[in-house]
Amino acid sequence: MSLTADPPACTIKSSNNNEYRITPVFGFIDPSGTKDINITRTAGAPKEDKLVIHFANAPADATDAQAAFAAVTPAGTVTIPMSATA
């Protein structure tokens, strides 16, 4: 994804919403290229899961990341495998 004057927006999805809590689910990526997120795993059996991050350039005047992301076509994805152990 090439960074333009429009702020990149992202949404994060989990393959296991019963045991993972992710905040924020939607957000804008800082021009420096970073975005802090919190991932919490609740009690559950060990298993393999993944996070999928979809990103797109949002309109320049966007203030709501969820609404902005709904209005654009994702430019790409990043998949992050996760493994919980006992």
BELLINWO-V853109 format. One record per residue. N is the residue number from 1. SS is DSSP state (hx for helix, st for strand, lp for the rest). Layout:
n:ss
N:SS
N:SS
This chain:
n:ss
1:lp
2:lp
3:lp
4:lp
5:lp
6:lp
7:lp
8:st
9:st
10:st
11:st
12:st
13:st
14:st
15:lp
16:lp
17:lp
18:lp
19:lp
20:st
21:st
22:st
23:st
24:lp
25:lp
26:st
27:st
28:st
29:lp
30:lp
31:lp
32:lp
33:lp
34:lp
35:lp
36:lp
37:lp
38:st
39:st
40:st
41:st
42:lp
43:lp
44:lp
45:lp
46:lp
47:lp
48:st
49:st
50:st
51:st
52:st
53:st
54:st
55:st
56:st
57:st
58:lp
59:lp
60:lp
61:lp
62:lp
63:lp
64:lp
65:hx
66:hx
67:hx
68:hx
69:hx
70:hx
71:lp
72:lp
73:lp
74:lp
75:lp
76:st
77:st
78:st
79:st
80:st
81:st
82:st
83:st
84:lp
85:lp
86:lp
